[in-house]
Amino acid sequence: MIGTIADWLGAGCLVGGALLGLAAAIGVLRFPDTLSRMHAATKPQVLGALLLLLGLALRLRSPADLGMILLVAVFQLTTAPVAAQMVGRAAYRSDRLARDLLDADELADR
């Protein structure tokens, strides 16, 4: 009974993570500038990856697999924000962003 509930929850997490990954891919293709694309590439993609990993953890349930899944989740959470910050910084410095889409530009006076 408990295995069946965990399997259904795992399947739901896998489908939810796949849908968030699809939404992120569509956002990367459709958004107009680098900063918007960076947002689409990091926010839903990381949450989608974490949902996929949670779904895998609920389906596999072995200690060795859970350790590897936890390690992948930690690396995903530490590398995605750093990569997004570096991409945003490079886009700003090389002037490859739509300044008319910015609400506020705190770095304009520097």
C-alpha positions as a printed NumPy array, in Angstrom:
array([[  0.   ,   0.   ,   0.   ],
       [  2.728,   2.498,   0.988],
       [  4.829,   1.496,  -2.009],
       [  1.899,   2.159,  -4.295],
       [  1.302,   5.625,  -2.845],
       [  5.013,   6.473,  -3.151],
       [  4.995,   5.209,  -6.737],
       [  2.028,   7.425,  -7.625],
       [  3.607,  10.441,  -5.912],
       [  6.868,   9.725,  -7.703],
       [  5.073,   9.527, -11.042],
       [  3.338,  12.825, -10.324],
       [  6.662,  14.465,  -9.474],
       [  8.221,  13.1  , -12.656],
       [  5.397,  14.478, -14.794],
       [  5.461,  17.835, -12.982],
       [  9.228,  18.104, -13.378],
       [  9.016,  17.25 , -17.064],
       [  6.333,  19.904, -17.581],
       [  8.432,  22.527, -15.803],
       [ 11.41 ,  21.566, -17.973],
       [  9.22 ,  21.979, -21.046],
       [  8.031,  25.382, -19.816],
       [ 11.645,  26.441, -19.293],
       [ 12.608,  25.331, -22.797],
       [  9.685,  27.213, -24.332],
       [ 10.609,  30.293, -22.304],
       [ 14.209,  30.179, -23.498],
       [ 13.014,  30.042, -27.086],
       [ 10.277,  32.665, -26.8  ],
       [ 11.595,  35.361, -24.439],
       [ 13.063,  38.438, -26.142],
       [ 16.319,  39.196, -24.326],
       [ 19.117,  37.577, -22.389],
       [ 17.894,  38.424, -18.904],
       [ 14.423,  37.022, -19.55 ],
       [ 15.906,  33.886, -21.069],
       [ 18.231,  33.533, -18.108],
       [ 15.222,  33.656, -15.785],
       [ 13.469,  30.954, -17.803],
       [ 16.591,  28.825, -17.891],
       [ 17.117,  28.869, -14.13 ],
       [ 13.9  ,  29.182, -12.145],
       [ 11.564,  26.559, -13.648],
       [ 14.434,  24.386, -14.81 ],
       [ 15.882,  23.996, -11.309],
       [ 12.478,  23.345,  -9.777],
       [ 11.737,  20.864, -12.57 ],
       [ 15.033,  19.084, -11.999],
       [ 14.359,  18.897,  -8.258],
       [ 10.898,  17.472,  -8.899],
       [ 12.415,  14.892, -11.238],
       [ 14.959,  13.96 ,  -8.585],
       [ 12.234,  13.714,  -5.941],
       [ 10.229,  11.478,  -8.26 ],
       [ 13.27 ,   9.285,  -8.795],
       [ 13.891,   9.107,  -5.056],
       [ 10.301,   8.043,  -4.429],
       [ 10.538,   5.373,  -7.107],
       [ 14.015,   3.949,  -6.407],
       [ 14.236,   4.106,  -2.572],
       [ 17.653,   2.469,  -2.225],
       [ 20.281,   4.167,   0.   ],
       [ 22.928,   4.302,  -2.723],
       [ 20.503,   5.882,  -5.19 ],
       [ 19.219,   8.357,  -2.611],
       [ 22.764,   9.502,  -1.837],
       [ 23.496,  10.102,  -5.506],
       [ 20.189,  11.909,  -6.008],
       [ 20.912,  14.15 ,  -3.023],
       [ 24.357,  14.934,  -4.404],
       [ 22.922,  15.869,  -7.804],
       [ 20.3  ,  18.093,  -6.116],
       [ 22.949,  19.922,  -4.078],
       [ 25.096,  20.522,  -7.164],
       [ 22.066,  21.74 ,  -9.121],
       [ 21.142,  24.184,  -6.359],
       [ 24.686,  25.531,  -6.075],
       [ 25.653,  25.821,  -9.732],
       [ 22.477,  27.179, -11.364],
       [ 22.361,  30.517,  -9.457],
       [ 26.075,  31.119,  -9.976],
       [ 25.81 ,  30.37 , -13.699],
       [ 22.766,  32.642, -14.028],
       [ 24.558,  35.47 , -12.247],
       [ 27.58 ,  35.122, -14.521],
       [ 25.443,  35.058, -17.672],
       [ 23.528,  38.132, -16.506],
       [ 26.73 ,  39.946, -15.671],
       [ 28.286,  39.119, -19.036],
       [ 25.127,  40.223, -20.855],
       [ 25.052,  43.513, -18.964],
       [ 28.723,  44.272, -19.515],
       [ 28.613,  43.432, -23.228],
       [ 25.369,  45.435, -23.625],
       [ 23.412,  42.465, -24.977],
       [ 20.166,  43.199, -23.209],
       [ 17.078,  45.243, -23.947],
       [ 17.413,  48.23 , -21.652],
       [ 13.872,  49.359, -22.419],
       [ 12.58 ,  46.172, -20.731],
       [ 14.358,  46.97 , -17.446],
       [ 12.22 ,  48.446, -14.674],
       [ 15.238,  49.811, -12.851],
       [ 18.925,  49.844, -13.693],
       [ 20.895,  50.092, -10.462],
       [ 24.212,  49.739, -12.26 ],
       [ 23.667,  52.574, -14.759],
       [ 25.524,  55.165, -12.67 ],
       [ 28.65 ,  53.024, -12.258]])
